[in-house]
Amino acid sequence: MYTHLGSVQLKTGEQMELGVVRCPDPSWGTQLIPLLGHKSQTARRQIEGALAGLLDALETRFYVGTIGGFAATTCMIVGARGAGILSHVYTKPEHRQKGAYSALMAVQMEDTRQSGYRILTLGTPFEKPPYWIYHRFGFRSVDGVTGRMRWLATPDAEDDYLRPAPTQPRPMRWDDWGPLNVLALQPVQSDEELPRSPVFGLKEHGSLERPFEILQWELARRAATTAAVLEAEHGATVGWAIVAPDPRSFGDNLLLDFYVHPTFRADAPALLAALDPPTNRRIVAYSTAPEGYRTAALRDAGFASVAELPQWLKRGGQPVSMRILAREPGRAG
């Protein structure tokens, strides 16, 4: 469904109409898919799936600036339960340097705020021109040295989002994309077991914008891949657990990858119990801390230490060893 959000006169004097396409809306595919045709195959599948209404309860919005009835600039917001990702920002070359996207972003930010979004995240090259556009609208680097950025509707929005609450494990869905990116961008704690996520490719904190898309398609096509999340009763996604083929090991091993926000670590065993991995294959997991919450939950689930990789990762610039734990075939958690 398209909703008109206003109009603006560009630097060239051209009139641009501003609006939002709330998916599903297949009728906009003829404009949006070609406009974003330069994106990866994975991204195009997500765009097509959103327009067709095939991505669980994921809310997808395409904000569009049109000139003469044709899309000139766009961005996408995906999210759920108050947390979203700003992505797929693009302006046609012939309409750049006119102020088109800045005008569109102004109405997009107001519309997403009015719609209940409290946290938005994005990724962009650090301190390049797009970075300063986002900065003007309230986005800030999460670590001060990268273009991983976050916008908060109020200064305490993230603290409130991650406040203590009862949790419930359930299968991972497309609508966990925005909430999980908030989780993945959390700063590394001094006692955190690393790597944060071998499946998502995170040694420490980082973005899930593209890795999450890839995992969703893997979940759809590979029976050996399964994933669950931990959801707080107020809607925050505060943990993930994934079992997938392990590209780092020889043989037919599966990899167990899980992370829980520090506030909810006591619920890690329940999250692991929600997975249903094959029992006829060896499952391995990685950790840098022999006494952390993750290692404790793994041992309770039948895992045992089998090897150690000296100086495999770095924490604070210092090398640390990584422990490999495994559960042998035939052992249930």
VOGU-3710 file (C-alpha; in Angstrom, 3 decimals, decimal comma):
1> mythlgsvql> 0,000/0,000/0,000  1,355/3,395/-0,999  0,841/6,407/1,263  1,652/9,921/0,113  3,780/11,793/2,670  4,191/15,161/0,990  6,172/16,886/-1,725  9,332/18,975/-1,971  11,027/21,247/-4,477  14,559/20,106/-5,269
11> ktgeqmelgv> 17,585/22,367/-5,841  16,895/22,175/-9,576  13,334/23,408/-9,151  11,880/19,966/-9,899  8,956/18,783/-7,800  9,421/15,448/-6,022  6,594/13,522/-4,433  7,377/11,662/-1,209  5,686/8,483/-0,047  6,027/5,067/1,516
21> vrcpdpswgt> 5,215/1,621/0,136  4,190/-0,695/2,976  4,691/-4,269/1,886  3,222/-6,456/0,592  2,539/-4,512/-2,580  3,472/-6,391/-5,789  2,348/-3,435/-7,919  5,490/-1,489/-6,951  7,802/-4,264/-8,086  8,068/-2,836/-11,600
31> qlipllghks> 9,689/0,318/-10,182  11,544/-0,832/-7,072  13,114/-4,047/-8,364  14,822/-2,363/-11,364  15,807/0,618/-9,188  17,625/-1,730/-6,787  18,708/-4,217/-9,435  22,394/-3,597/-8,660  21,992/-5,267/-5,256  23,223/-8,806/-4,589
41> qtarrqiega> 21,112/-11,804/-5,543  20,393/-12,412/-1,862  19,173/-8,832/-1,400  17,020/-8,966/-4,541  15,344/-12,138/-3,284  14,501/-10,361/-0,036  13,121/-7,332/-1,902  10,967/-9,545/-4,101  9,842/-11,614/-1,110  8,859/-8,512/0,845
51> laglldalet> 6,825/-7,069/-2,026  5,057/-10,437/-2,385  4,421/-10,776/1,378  6,476/-13,949/1,893  8,732/-13,007/4,837  6,848/-13,984/8,012  5,834/-10,952/10,103  8,753/-8,795/8,928  7,597/-5,234/8,345  9,159/-3,831/5,181
61> rfyvgtiggf> 8,738/-0,263/4,008  10,183/1,354/0,909  10,282/5,128/1,158  10,218/6,568/-2,348  10,759/9,956/-3,946  9,180/10,171/-7,388  9,673/12,750/-10,122  7,119/12,743/-12,918  5,691/9,485/-11,591  8,988/7,607/-11,645
71> aattcmivga> 11,080/6,568/-8,645  14,189/8,742/-8,303  15,396/7,882/-4,793  14,516/5,246/-2,199  15,468/3,572/1,065  14,176/0,526/2,881  13,245/0,055/6,539  12,848/-3,520/7,785  11,982/-4,335/11,361  9,552/-5,433/14,019
81> rgagilshvy> 8,648/-4,692/17,629  10,240/-1,236/17,635  13,669/-2,129/16,188  14,598/-1,734/12,539  17,358/-1,475/9,935  17,743/1,326/7,383  19,121/-0,109/4,157  19,043/-0,060/0,339  19,558/3,690/0,086  19,821/4,602/-3,583
91> tkpehrqkga> 19,340/7,603/-5,833  19,453/7,367/-9,621  22,644/8,984/-10,956  20,744/11,643/-12,904  19,027/12,820/-9,707  22,042/13,038/-7,413  23,321/16,318/-5,935  19,772/17,696/-5,925  18,975/17,084/-2,240  16,581/14,270/-3,167
101> ysalmavqme> 17,604/11,688/-0,599  17,986/14,192/2,246  14,410/15,314/1,599  13,201/11,715/1,542  15,079/10,823/4,727  13,476/13,688/6,617  9,977/12,305/6,034  11,164/8,710/6,495  12,588/9,452/9,940  9,422/11,192/11,068
111> dtrqsgyril> 7,186/8,441/9,694  9,164/5,618/11,341  9,181/7,498/14,659  5,417/8,018/14,463  5,010/4,313/13,641  6,620/3,268/16,929  10,210/2,554/15,974  12,539/3,245/18,900  15,854/1,986/17,483  17,212/2,033/13,919
121> tlgtpfekpp> 20,583/0,677/12,802  22,558/0,944/9,567  26,006/0,419/8,075  27,941/2,882/5,915  31,606/3,799/5,281  32,981/5,686/8,284  32,975/9,496/7,978  32,241/9,467/4,246  29,514/11,813/2,842  26,591/9,377/3,498
131> ywiyhrfgfr> 27,809/8,961/7,082  27,329/12,691/7,705  23,846/12,660/6,164  22,818/9,970/8,651  24,635/11,817/11,437  22,535/14,919/10,691  19,387/12,878/11,371  20,588/11,573/14,731  22,516/8,401/13,854  25,768/7,855/15,734
141> svdgvtgrmr> 28,599/5,350/15,354  28,181/2,567/17,913  31,926/2,439/18,596  33,302/5,738/17,304  35,584/4,109/14,734  33,261/2,398/12,220  30,202/3,243/10,137  27,998/0,900/12,165  25,424/3,440/13,276  22,419/3,565/15,578
151> wlatpdaedd> 19,541/6,002/16,041  17,556/6,129/19,288  14,133/7,755/19,558  14,997/8,757/23,155  18,312/8,580/25,021  17,104/5,598/27,077  15,441/3,727/24,198  18,011/0,930/24,023  18,233/0,463/27,790  14,448/0,212/27,918
161> ylrpaptqpr> 14,398/-2,199/24,966  16,855/-4,530/26,725  15,365/-4,216/30,202  15,000/-7,405/32,312  11,871/-9,445/31,598  10,682/-13,064/31,341  11,693/-14,716/28,064  10,434/-17,447/25,779  12,444/-19,398/23,167  10,926/-19,909/19,711
171> pmrwddwgpl> 12,046/-20,571/16,129  13,925/-17,740/14,411  11,870/-15,769/11,863  12,390/-13,028/9,286  10,912/-10,455/11,688  13,900/-11,006/14,027  16,159/-9,183/11,551  15,966/-5,688/13,046  15,910/-6,806/16,704  18,853/-9,188/16,186
181> nvlalqpvqs> 20,930/-6,422/14,621  20,477/-4,369/17,804  21,763/-7,393/19,736  24,734/-8,020/17,429  25,893/-4,399/17,726  26,090/-4,516/21,528  29,594/-3,766/22,866  31,732/-6,729/23,897  31,673/-7,352/27,652  34,906/-7,973/29,561
191> deelprspvf> 33,742/-11,505/30,446  32,134/-12,312/27,090  33,042/-15,581/25,406  34,261/-15,055/21,863  33,744/-15,353/18,976  30,334/-13,780/19,297  29,046/-15,626/16,249  31,014/-17,867/13,885  27,900/-18,462/11,750  27,317/-14,723/11,289
201> glkehgsler> 31,064/-14,075/10,944  31,357/-11,917/14,074  34,553/-12,211/16,092  33,265/-9,420/18,316  30,317/-7,042/17,786  29,145/-6,321/14,233  26,264/-6,057/11,797  23,876/-8,827/10,774  22,370/-6,860/7,902  23,653/-9,246/5,219
211> pfeilqwela> 24,515/-12,389/7,273  20,945/-12,653/8,559  19,548/-12,656/5,016  21,926/-15,446/4,033  20,965/-17,518/7,076  17,247/-17,168/6,334  17,684/-18,645/2,870  19,851/-21,420/4,366  17,103/-22,235/6,858  14,661/-22,557/3,973
221> rraattaavl> 16,786/-24,927/1,894  18,980/-27,005/4,259  17,413/-29,463/6,677  20,587/-29,539/8,779  20,336/-25,811/9,555  18,053/-24,793/12,419  17,799/-21,631/14,517  15,970/-20,327/17,572  15,774/-17,001/19,394  15,019/-15,869/22,910
231> eaehgatvgw> 12,258/-13,246/22,984  11,510/-11,072/26,020  7,851/-10,539/26,834  8,065/-6,876/25,707  9,251/-7,953/22,229  13,030/-7,616/22,329  15,004/-10,477/20,764  17,741/-11,058/23,350  19,495/-14,214/22,188  20,064/-16,519/19,228
241> aivapdprsf> 21,079/-20,147/18,800  21,951/-21,716/15,441  23,028/-25,154/14,282  24,523/-25,201/10,776  27,158/-27,089/8,771  30,620/-26,089/10,008  32,838/-24,841/7,142  35,843/-24,594/9,478  36,178/-28,291/10,285  36,772/-31,476/8,343
251> gdnllldfyv> 34,184/-34,208/8,070  30,449/-33,926/8,569  30,442/-31,746/11,672  27,692/-29,308/12,561  28,403/-26,026/14,344  26,407/-24,752/17,328  26,512/-20,962/17,600  24,705/-19,051/20,322  24,798/-15,684/22,047  22,627/-14,199/24,804
261> hptfradapa> 22,610/-10,608/26,031  24,250/-10,329/29,483  20,954/-9,415/31,177  19,402/-12,718/30,057  22,276/-15,203/30,376  20,379/-17,296/32,936  17,942/-18,225/30,144  20,655/-19,663/27,862  19,850/-23,325/28,723  16,213/-22,830/27,717
271> llaaldpptn> 17,324/-21,354/24,402  19,586/-24,331/23,667  16,805/-26,751/24,598  14,577/-25,132/21,959  16,872/-26,328/19,166  16,242/-29,674/17,522  19,509/-30,558/15,759  20,221/-33,970/14,203  21,464/-36,508/16,756  23,391/-38,583/14,205
281> rrivaystap> 26,095/-35,971/13,562  28,890/-34,512/15,647  28,205/-30,957/16,795  31,011/-28,560/17,742  31,028/-25,161/19,442  33,715/-22,537/20,088  34,497/-20,453/23,173  37,368/-18,427/24,641  36,308/-18,661/28,297  36,373/-22,020/30,129
291> egyrtaalrd> 34,048/-20,793/32,890  31,584/-18,585/31,005  27,816/-18,919/30,718  28,093/-20,351/27,217  30,520/-23,112/28,197  28,376/-23,965/31,229  25,234/-24,270/29,094  27,098/-26,377/26,528  28,360/-28,781/29,173  24,842/-29,136/30,567
301> agfasvaelp> 23,741/-29,997/27,022  26,273/-32,850/26,740  29,281/-31,044/25,231  32,864/-31,714/26,341  36,143/-29,924/25,609  38,111/-31,671/22,860  40,826/-29,193/21,787  42,317/-25,756/22,258  43,613/-23,389/19,577  46,369/-21,187/21,066
311> qwlkrggqpv> 46,225/-17,446/20,394  43,404/-17,896/17,915  41,562/-14,629/18,616  42,351/-11,207/20,033  40,618/-9,429/22,907  41,654/-5,830/23,454  44,569/-6,378/21,091  45,873/-9,329/23,089  45,828/-12,907/21,703  43,588/-15,419/23,470
321> smrilarepg> 43,089/-19,148/22,978  39,875/-20,649/21,655  38,404/-23,824/23,092  36,554/-26,360/20,941  33,714/-28,301/22,556  31,865/-31,169/20,915  28,842/-33,402/21,375  29,224/-36,794/19,793  26,539/-38,493/17,647  23,777/-40,209/19,565
331> rag> 23,825/-37,842/22,537  20,754/-35,688/23,012  20,887/-32,369/24,841
//
